[in-house]
Amino acid sequence: MNLSFENKVALVTGAGSGMGLATARAFAEAGAAVVLADINEKSVRSAAEKLTAAGHKTLAIRCNVVDEAEVAAMVKLTVSTFGRLDAAYNNAGVQSPAVETADASGEEYERVMAINLRSVWNCMKYELLQMREQGSGAIVNCSDWRPCRHSRPGDLSRIQVRRDRVDSNCRA
């Protein structure tokens, strides 16, 4: 199936590597102008430069998606650069080592929850505001199912706080 994103603008978070970069590349190859956002400025700039060298329209933005003001600025820069926002792929996330709950720190729990949950809400809020204003748009929130696969029945003492909490809830 070939989908065309000609004359569309796509925003991808976590675009400096991995699935985010692969998604940004796919949007670009389908004709979209692509905004690549990542907390790692060096990797996101390098990724955008490679896509631009291949003839695609890109914009690299260093963004900490946990920071609501940075997310608002990211969407604003997207729209001021390309005039609209048609698609968003919220992919930024981290995994925390699986440890016994008694051994986990509250700080690590808060860090993972902020990056994997709060950041999705931050992104969706400002993406939706723009899409509502322009009357259209689509958002995909990426998550990870692997914690479900590695859970053992009855093992509720392990922290399973990973990217799966965005759109599913694993119970072993």
N, C-alpha and C positions, 0 to 999 in steps of 0.2 A: 504494500500500500504506500503510495506516495502522497503525502500531504503537502500542500503549498502554504507557506507563511509569507508569501510576497506581500510587501507593504504592511507587515505586522511588526510589532515590537514585543520582544520577549525579555523578561527579567529572570535571571537564574541566581539564586543564592548558593553558597558553597561551590562556586563555579571555578575555583582555582585548581581543582583536581577531581579525580574519581567520577562518580555519577553526575555531579554537577557540571563538570567540564564536558563530559560526553553529551549531556543534554544541551548545553550551550552550543556545542558543535553541531548537533542535529538540527537545532533551530536555525542556526546560520546556514547550513547546507540546504535547508528547506526555504530559504529566502528571507528570513526575519532579520531585522536589526536586533542585535542581542546585547543586553546589559549583563555583564558578568560581575557578580559581587562576591566578595570573600573577605574574611578578616586578614588573610595573608596577602598583603599588597603585592609582594614580589610575584607570587604564583599567579594571581589574577591578572596582573599586568602582562606577564609573559604569555598567558593563555590568550588574552585579547589580542596581543601583538601577532601571534601566530595566525589567528583567525583573520585579522585585518590583512596580513600579508597574503592570505589565500583569496582576498577579494571580498571579504564580508564586512558589513558595517557592525562595529562593536564599540562599546564603552566599558572600561574597567573602573570599578568603584571599590575602594576599601571600605568595608562596612562591618561593624560589630552589630549583628542583628539582635543582640540582647538589649541594645540601647535604642529605645523608642525614637529618640531625636535623630539618631543616625539613620534609622529605617525611613523615617519621614523624609529626610534629606535625600536618601537614595531614590525614593520614588519621585520626588520633586525633580531631581537631576535627570532621571530617566525621561520624564515628560518634557522638561525644558530642552533636552537634547533631541529627542525623536518625535515629540508632539503627542504621544499617547502611550498607553500600556495595554496591550492586547492579551498577553499571556504571562503568567508568573509560575515559576517552579521553585517552591520553597524547599530547599534541600540541605541547608546548613544544619549540621548536627555533630554530636560527639558520642562516643561510647565510654562508659565507665567500666573499670574492671569489675567482674562479678566477685563480690566479697560477701562474707556473712554480714548480716545487718548489724550485729553487735560490733563488728570491726570497721564499719564504714563511718566516714566523717560526715557531719552535717554540711560542712562546706562543699564537699564533693557532690553530695546529693543536690544542694542548691545550685551549683554550677551546671550540672547536667540538666536539671529541670529548666533552668533559665535558657540554656542554649536550645534544648530540644522541644520545649513547650512554649515558653514565653515568646521566644523569637518567632515562632509560627504565628502566634496571635499578633505580634507587632507587625509582621509583614502583611498578614491578611488585612489588618485594619486599614493600612494606608493603600494597599493595592485595591481593596474594595471601594474605598472612598473615590479613588481615581476612576475605577471602572464604572461605578455608579454615575459619576459625573458625565462620562462619555457614553454611557448607555450600553456597554458591552465589555466582555472580557472573560477569561477563564483562569482558574488557579488550580494547581496541583500541589499538594503537600506530600512530600516524600517521607516515608518511614522505613523501618527495618524490621523484618520479621524474625531475624536470627535468634533473638532472646527466647522466643517461643520454642524454637527447635531445640535449644539446649537446656530447657527447663526439665526438671524431673518431677513426676507426679508427687504431690505432697511436699515439695520443697518450697515452702513459703518463707523460709528464713533468708533467702538470697535476694539481694536487690536486683530487680530486673528493670531498672530505670534506664532506658535507652530510647532510641528513636521510635520504638513501636508505640509509645504512649500518645502519639499524635492522633492516630485514627483507629487504633485497636487496643484492646486490653488483654494481655496474655494471662491465662490462668493455667497452671499445670495440674 
